[in-house]
Amino acid sequence: PVASRSGPERDRAFRERRAGLYEIMGLAAAFYREQLALTSAAQARAYLERRRVPLTLCQSMGLGYAPKARSLLCDALRAKGAAPDLLVEAGLAIRPEGGDAVHDRF
């Protein structure tokens, strides 16, 4: 029946799930912006300078840096309470076939 596929309970669950995804994406964006400011991202900042991309533009556009670590983002977001399944659903992490652990997509 249509009632089982819609209604206030289903709409609320959808809104809560979507809000969780938005929140996790915001935390990921902040994480990557913070990474760009670290000394380990000096090479990335130098590249941006060579391309004449000012840091003020990076800040206003929300540009960040994804380090080559396998699970740095996942670890940081799990420390803030993010569930691994939510990281995968948001597209931020992948779970290898047959594995339980997730790691960064980027």
C-alpha positions as CSV (number, residue, x, y, z in Angstrom):
1,P,0.0,0.0,0.0
2,V,1.0,3.6,-0.6
3,A,0.7,4.4,3.1
4,S,3.6,2.1,3.9
5,R,5.9,3.9,1.4
6,S,5.1,7.4,2.5
7,G,3.8,9.3,5.5
8,P,5.2,11.3,8.4
9,E,7.4,8.5,9.8
10,R,9.1,7.7,6.5
11,D,9.5,11.4,5.7
12,R,11.1,12.0,9.1
13,A,13.5,9.1,8.7
14,F,14.4,10.4,5.3
15,R,15.0,14.0,6.6
16,E,17.1,12.7,9.5
17,R,19.2,10.5,7.2
18,R,19.7,13.4,4.7
19,A,20.7,15.7,7.6
20,G,23.3,13.2,8.7
21,L,24.7,13.0,5.2
22,Y,24.9,16.8,5.0
23,E,26.6,17.0,8.4
24,I,29.2,14.3,7.5
25,M,29.9,16.1,4.2
26,G,30.4,19.4,6.0
27,L,32.8,17.7,8.5
28,A,34.7,16.2,5.6
29,A,34.9,19.5,3.7
30,A,36.3,21.2,6.9
31,F,38.8,18.3,7.4
32,Y,40.1,18.8,3.8
33,R,40.3,22.6,4.2
34,E,42.3,22.1,7.4
35,Q,44.6,19.7,5.7
36,L,45.6,22.3,3.1
37,A,46.8,24.6,5.9
38,L,49.2,22.0,7.4
39,T,52.9,21.9,6.7
40,S,52.5,18.5,5.0
41,A,50.5,20.2,2.3
42,A,53.3,22.6,1.3
43,Q,53.7,21.0,-2.1
44,A,49.9,21.4,-2.8
45,R,50.0,25.0,-1.8
46,A,53.1,25.6,-4.0
47,Y,51.2,24.0,-6.9
48,L,48.3,26.4,-6.3
49,E,50.7,29.4,-6.1
50,R,52.3,28.3,-9.5
51,R,48.8,28.2,-10.9
52,R,48.2,31.7,-9.5
53,V,45.4,30.5,-7.3
54,P,45.5,32.8,-4.2
55,L,44.9,31.2,-0.8
56,T,42.1,33.7,-0.2
57,L,40.3,32.1,-3.2
58,C,41.0,28.7,-1.8
59,Q,39.4,29.7,1.5
60,S,36.4,31.4,-0.1
61,M,35.8,28.4,-2.4
62,G,36.4,25.8,0.2
63,L,39.3,24.1,-1.5
64,G,41.2,21.5,0.5
65,Y,43.8,18.9,0.3
66,A,43.5,15.1,0.5
67,P,46.7,13.5,2.0
68,K,47.9,10.2,0.6
69,A,47.0,8.4,3.9
70,R,44.7,5.4,3.5
71,S,42.1,6.2,6.2
72,L,43.0,9.6,7.7
73,L,39.5,11.1,6.9
74,C,37.7,8.0,8.0
75,D,39.6,7.9,11.3
76,A,39.0,11.6,11.9
77,L,35.2,11.4,11.2
78,R,34.8,8.1,13.2
79,A,36.5,9.9,16.1
80,K,33.6,12.5,15.8
81,G,31.0,9.7,16.0
82,A,30.4,9.0,12.3
83,A,29.3,5.5,11.5
84,P,31.3,3.7,8.8
85,D,28.2,2.9,6.8
86,L,27.3,6.6,6.7
87,L,30.8,7.4,5.3
88,V,30.2,4.8,2.6
89,E,26.7,6.1,1.8
90,A,28.0,9.7,1.6
91,G,30.7,8.5,-0.9
92,L,33.6,9.5,1.3
93,A,34.7,6.0,2.0
94,I,34.8,2.6,0.3
95,R,34.5,-0.9,1.8
96,P,36.5,-3.5,-0.1
97,E,34.6,-6.6,-1.0
98,G,34.6,-9.1,1.9
99,G,36.0,-6.5,4.3
100,D,34.7,-4.8,7.4
101,A,37.0,-1.9,7.5
102,V,36.4,1.2,5.4
103,H,39.1,3.5,4.0
104,D,39.1,7.0,2.3
105,R,37.9,7.2,-1.2
106,F,40.0,10.3,-1.9
